[in-house]
Amino acid sequence: MEQFVIEGGHPISGTIKAGGNKNAAIKMIPACLLTEEPVTLRNMPNIGDVRITLDIMRQLGAEVTWLDNNTVRIHAATITTSDLDPALATKIRASVVFAGPMLARCGQVRLPIPGGDSIGERRLDTHAIALQKLGAVVTLERDTLIMRTDGLQGADILLNEASVTATENAIMAAVRAKGKTTIRNTACEPHILDLCTMLITLGAKIEGAGTNRIIIEGVDQLHGGEARVGADYMEVGSFIGAAVLTGGELLITDADPQHLEMIALTFARLGVQWETRGQDIFLPAAQSLTIVPDMGNRMPIIKAQPWPAFPPDLMSIALVIATQCAGAVLFHDWMYESRFFFTDKLVRMGARITLLDPHRVLVQGPTSLQGQPYITSPDIRAGMAILLAALGAKGQTRIFNIRQIDRGYERVEEKLRALGAHIERVEDKHPGIEEPQEIPLAEH
């Protein structure tokens, strides 16, 4: 087991290149199953979830070759099994998106119920409904989804919710279905646009990518090619948070600022602003860090919403920034009922946070944060939020269970150290010790 040891209070500054979008990468990888020819994916983040997804590809029979640290070639010339290994599939939520391409390629798939972050219940009904519309028969046997089809047929699909992964599953199945498919109420996140751009490069016929209505004309086969993973706006938002929490300035290159407009509007409500310089963004050191009230001096509410609104995965990052801002702000994540259950760890560091219910927290600031000798990372985004708090805190903090952070951030300690942070990855000398349990409180 490894841990991060962080000495807080050291401003980070300098230049950093945005990494590839995790949520695009782990969907573009299974999309390679749709062709028997090799596909090269560039700007691939070399992170835990990507490596697990590539292991699933290998287990299915594909050849996977890293050409360099961020470029991978996948050749799925032969698929040797349609059963996903439960030991791999249950590690990540995104294993569910193997359903669409496997149905298109093999006509069947056995998919263990996916795992992933413990941030709340995430049902698979929308996936089943969409794939059934295309001609799949879906059954659930204990903890395994079994899907079969005698041939996918184009259909008119209205998703009952704008689910990102259900949209991606429907797209990947439809590109090899016979005839025309119209998918309505689709999710519009940048990673869906990355996936569609890749598929079009490989020969798919897709219109409306990046909108909530996508039209696909099925093709018999796709060819090989190359595609690039776009910038990860989650990583961009996280490094902005690191600079804000430590009072430094930062230039983030290749940040794809066209996808950051709503994030910029939301961060501005916390008194955080940056400049757009072509494909780069520059965050000055002098930030007001004053929460902007709504009209009538009402308390502002930052609410997670489907894209292009503020993304739920950045709620944890925005929340920890708010602990250093003058004023009060309410955070509301209606999507995941366990998103804010990590805030007790920030309270231990000195943050003034009230957990109102599983979906809402009130943050009042600014407060001085203090390092802690033992904090665990419960999931990717909460783990990164705790790391940011530690960078801005006085004294030393040790963060355990950092494999959660590694799932979504590549060599984060090396990148931060290059910017001036005092952070080290060390071996846990006492791996059997668990974090002390605290009595749950209704309010913190």
ROKEZA-163368 format. One line per field, with one value per residue (C-alpha): residue in one letter; z, y negated, x negated. Coordinates in steps of 0.25 Angstrom, whole numbers, m for minus. Example, Ala and Ser with C-alpha at 12.3 -4.5 7.8 and 13.67 -1.06 7.14 Angstrom:
aa	(A_S)
z	(31_29)
y	(18_4)
x	(m49_m55)
END
This chain:
aa	(M_E_Q_F_V_I_E_G_G_H_P_I_S_G_T_I_K_A_G_G_N_K_N_A_A_I_K_M_I_P_A_C_L_L_T_E_E_P_V_T_L_R_N_M_P_N_I_G_D_V_R_I_T_L_D_I_M_R_Q_L_G_A_E_V_T_W_L_D_N_N_T_V_R_I_H_A_A_T_I_T_T_S_D_L_D_P_A_L_A_T_K_I_R_A_S_V_V_F_A_G_P_M_L_A_R_C_G_Q_V_R_L_P_I_P_G_G_D_S_I_G_E_R_R_L_D_T_H_A_I_A_L_Q_K_L_G_A_V_V_T_L_E_R_D_T_L_I_M_R_T_D_G_L_Q_G_A_D_I_L_L_N_E_A_S_V_T_A_T_E_N_A_I_M_A_A_V_R_A_K_G_K_T_T_I_R_N_T_A_C_E_P_H_I_L_D_L_C_T_M_L_I_T_L_G_A_K_I_E_G_A_G_T_N_R_I_I_I_E_G_V_D_Q_L_H_G_G_E_A_R_V_G_A_D_Y_M_E_V_G_S_F_I_G_A_A_V_L_T_G_G_E_L_L_I_T_D_A_D_P_Q_H_L_E_M_I_A_L_T_F_A_R_L_G_V_Q_W_E_T_R_G_Q_D_I_F_L_P_A_A_Q_S_L_T_I_V_P_D_M_G_N_R_M_P_I_I_K_A_Q_P_W_P_A_F_P_P_D_L_M_S_I_A_L_V_I_A_T_Q_C_A_G_A_V_L_F_H_D_W_M_Y_E_S_R_F_F_F_T_D_K_L_V_R_M_G_A_R_I_T_L_L_D_P_H_R_V_L_V_Q_G_P_T_S_L_Q_G_Q_P_Y_I_T_S_P_D_I_R_A_G_M_A_I_L_L_A_A_L_G_A_K_G_Q_T_R_I_F_N_I_R_Q_I_D_R_G_Y_E_R_V_E_E_K_L_R_A_L_G_A_H_I_E_R_V_E_D_K_H_P_G_I_E_E_P_Q_E_I_P_L_A_E_H)
z	(0_m3_3_0_10_7_14_12_10_m2_m14_m27_m40_m54_m67_m68_m80_m78_m78_m87_m82_m74_m78_m92_m92_m85_m96_m108_m104_m105_m117_m124_m123_m134_m145_m148_m152_m142_m136_m130_m118_m115_m102_m94_m79_m73_m61_m53_m60_m73_m70_m65_m77_m86_m78_m81_m96_m94_m87_m99_m109_m114_m115_m107_m109_m102_m113_m103_m89_m95_m108_m109_m121_m120_m130_m128_m140_m132_m120_m113_m102_m100_m85_m77_m66_m53_m46_m56_m60_m45_m43_m51_m55_m69_m72_m75_m89_m94_m96_m108_m116_m112_m117_m130_m132_m126_m124_m109_m96_m82_m73_m58_m51_m52_m40_m38_m28_m16_m18_m19_m27_m42_m49_m63_m67_m78_m84_m85_m91_m102_m106_m106_m115_m125_m124_m112_m102_m88_m76_m62_m55_m41_m42_m57_m69_m81_m95_m108_m122_m135_m142_m138_m145_m145_m137_m131_m117_m106_m94_m81_m76_m82_m77_m82_m82_m88_m99_m102_m102_m111_m121_m122_m124_m134_m143_m147_m147_m160_m164_m158_m143_m136_m121_m114_m100_m102_m92_m99_m91_m98_m96_m104_m115_m114_m116_m128_m135_m133_m139_m151_m154_m154_m164_m156_m161_m149_m149_m137_m128_m117_m117_m110_m123_m131_m144_m148_m161_m159_m167_m169_m164_m159_m162_m154_m152_m141_m131_m120_m106_m103_m90_m77_m71_m58_m57_m62_m51_m41_m44_m44_m30_m26_m30_m23_m10_m10_m15_m28_m42_m53_m68_m73_m88_m98_m88_m99_m93_m102_m92_m79_m81_m71_m61_m63_m59_m47_m42_m44_m34_m24_m28_m37_m51_m62_m76_m89_m98_m110_m105_m92_m79_m70_m55_m48_m34_m29_m28_m20_m14_m10_m12_m21_m15_m24_m27_m14_m6_m6_m4_m17_m20_m28_m34_m42_m56_m69_m79_m83_m68_m57_m57_m44_m44_m41_m29_m19_m25_m25_m11_m5_m12_m5_8_5_0_8_9_9_m3_m4_m12_m17_m25_m27_m35_m25_m11_m5_m12_0_10_10_16_30_26_22_35_43_35_40_29_33_26_29_23_21_15_6_m6_0_8_13_12_20_18_19_29_32_29_37_33_38_40_35_24_14_0_m2_m17_m29_m28_m13_m12_m21_m13_0_m7_m11_4_9_m1_5_19_30_34_29_23_20_10_9_m1_m12_m22_m23_m28_m37_m44_m50_m49_m56_m47_m40_m29_m40_m47_m34_m30_m43_m40_m26_m17_m6_m8_m7_m10_0_4_16_27_34_23_33_40_37_38_52_51_55_60_49_51_45_43_42)
y	(0_m14_m28_m42_m51_m66_m78_m89_m104_m104_m111_m104_m112_m109_m102_m89_m81_m76_m61_m52_m51_m38_m37_m38_m29_m17_m18_m19_m7_3_m5_2_15_10_12_24_14_7_m6_m16_m25_m37_m46_m34_m36_m25_m23_m12_m12_m12_0_8_5_9_22_25_23_33_43_42_46_32_29_16_9_m3_m11_m21_m26_m32_m25_m11_m2_7_18_26_36_48_48_61_59_51_53_41_46_42_39_28_23_21_12_0_m5_m8_7_6_m1_12_16_8_12_26_28_21_30_43_43_46_42_47_35_35_24_12_6_m7_m19_m18_m31_m26_m16_m17_m8_m1_m1_m12_m3_9_0_m6_7_15_4_8_23_28_38_34_43_42_54_52_42_43_36_46_39_46_42_49_36_21_13_m3_m9_m22_m22_m32_m31_m32_m40_m47_m36_m38_m23_m19_m29_m23_m9_m12_m20_m8_2_m6_m9_6_8_9_m4_m17_m20_m33_m35_m46_m52_m48_m53_m63_m63_m65_m51_m47_m56_m50_m36_m40_m47_m35_m26_m35_m34_m19_m20_m22_m31_m40_m53_m62_m58_m68_m70_m63_m57_m48_m41_m29_m21_m7_m2_13_11_0_m1_m4_m18_m28_m37_m46_m47_m61_m69_m65_m76_m69_m70_m84_m88_m80_m87_m101_m97_m94_m107_m114_m107_m110_m124_m122_m125_m114_m113_m100_m97_m89_m91_m91_m103_m102_m92_m100_m111_m107_m103_m117_m123_m114_m116_m131_m131_m126_m138_m130_m135_m131_m136_m128_m129_m121_m106_m110_m116_m125_m126_m138_m138_m149_m143_m150_m137_m144_m137_m145_m145_m143_m155_m160_m156_m142_m130_m124_m110_m102_m90_m78_m77_m70_m76_m87_m91_m89_m74_m66_m61_m75_m77_m72_m81_m93_m90_m90_m103_m109_m106_m117_m127_m138_m136_m124_m115_m103_m91_m82_m68_m62_m51_m43_m42_m39_m50_m58_m47_m51_m65_m60_m59_m73_m77_m70_m79_m91_m94_m99_m90_m86_m73_m76_m63_m53_m62_m76_m83_m97_m103_m115_m121_m125_m115_m112_m97_m88_m76_m62_m50_m40_m42_m32_m35_m29_m31_m38_m52_m53_m48_m59_m69_m64_m65_m80_m83_m77_m86_m98_m93_m97_m85_m71_m62_m47_m42_m27_m18_m27_m16_m23_m36_m28_m23_m36_m44_m41_m43_m54_m55_m57_m68_m75_m74_m80_m92_m94_m85_m78_m64_m50_m36_m26_m12_m10_m4_1_6_13_1_m4_m19_m21_m21_m33_m34_m39_m52_m59_m72_m75)
x	(0_m5_m1_m3_m11_m8_m14_m4_m6_m15_m9_m9_m13_m18_m13_m6_0_14_15_25_40_41_56_53_41_49_60_51_44_56_60_48_55_64_53_44_33_23_26_16_21_12_12_17_16_7_16_22_36_30_20_32_40_28_27_42_38_27_36_46_34_30_15_11_m2_m7_m15_m19_m14_m2_0_7_10_21_23_36_34_40_50_47_59_71_71_64_55_63_50_47_61_65_54_59_73_69_68_83_80_74_88_91_78_79_93_89_77_81_96_95_88_88_85_83_90_80_73_66_67_77_84_98_107_105_115_114_128_126_115_124_136_127_120_134_139_127_131_124_130_125_127_121_116_112_100_98_105_107_109_112_116_119_115_116_126_127_138_143_138_143_134_142_130_118_109_94_91_104_103_89_94_105_96_86_97_104_92_92_107_115_122_124_124_128_125_132_129_115_104_94_82_68_64_76_72_58_64_72_61_53_64_66_51_52_64_76_87_92_99_102_90_89_104_116_121_111_114_106_107_101_90_85_71_61_47_34_29_24_31_27_33_37_33_38_46_47_32_32_42_33_20_28_32_18_13_25_23_8_9_0_2_3_3_10_7_15_27_38_44_57_61_59_69_79_68_62_76_77_63_66_77_66_57_48_45_35_31_33_20_24_24_18_23_15_19_14_9_18_32_43_48_61_74_83_97_110_119_125_113_118_109_103_106_96_104_99_106_105_95_93_97_87_82_84_70_65_74_64_53_62_66_52_49_61_55_45_55_61_76_86_90_99_95_106_103_117_110_102_106_92_84_82_80_65_67_65_50_50_57_46_36_43_54_67_77_91_96_111_115_109_110_107_96_94_80_76_62_51_45_31_28_19_11_16_7_17_28_33_37_51_53_45_51_52_38_33_41_35_21_24_28_15_7_13_13_3_m6_m7_4_4_14_16_24_17_20_34_27_18_30_33_20_7_m6_1_m10_m21_m12_m10_m24_m29_m20_m26_m17_m23_m17_m23_m18_m23_m21_m11_m19_m6_3_12_16_30_34_41_56_64_78_87_93_105_98_83)
END
